[in-house]
Amino acid sequence: MSNTSMSNTAMSSNTLTVVDREGATHDLEWEPDQSMMEALRDNDLPVLASCGGTASCATCHVFLEQDVFSTLEERSEDELELLVEAEGYRECGSRLSCQVGFSRDLNGVTVTLAPED
């Protein structure tokens, strides 16, 4: 029974492909207890996340593909306010990665780090 539990735990993470600011790709494991920002930061990608995930700084700005973006919950007023002021803002694609929670539906998605302000 413990082998089954270990297998389920090992299979519970998502794979996330990240395109960094130099165009290099990185395949990461995204654990169920992490926001997307935490997965990026914990895998040593250059995401400042200076507010620690409280949607108050936009230093974790990322671009998602349109088909993925459209499946997520709408951005909050606070998140949108920060994003429209961020460099490279895309109406249909920009998100603060701290506001994107883990979901099975996001397994295998590609995310691109936005330019630094």
C-alpha positions, 0 to 999 in steps of 0.5 A: 500500500505504501508503494501505491501512495508513493506512486500517487505522490510521484505522479501528482505533480505537473510538468511546466515548460518555461521559456526564459528571457533569453529564449531557452526552455526549461522543463519543471515539476510543478507541485500541487501545493505551489502557485505557478510563481512558486514553481518558477522561483523554486526551480531557480528561474529569474522571477523576483516575486518581491511581494511574495505572492500577494499580487502587489508587485508584478515581478512574476509577470508571465505570458500564457498561450491564448488557449491556456489563458482562456481556461483560467479564472478571470484576473482580479481588479488588482492583478489587472491594474498591475499588469496593464502597467507592466512591460509587454502587457498582453490583454490575452496572455499576461498573468501574474504567476502568483495568481495561477494556482496548480490545476491538473488542466495546466499539466504540460503548458508552456509559460514565457517569462515577461521582460523585466521592468 
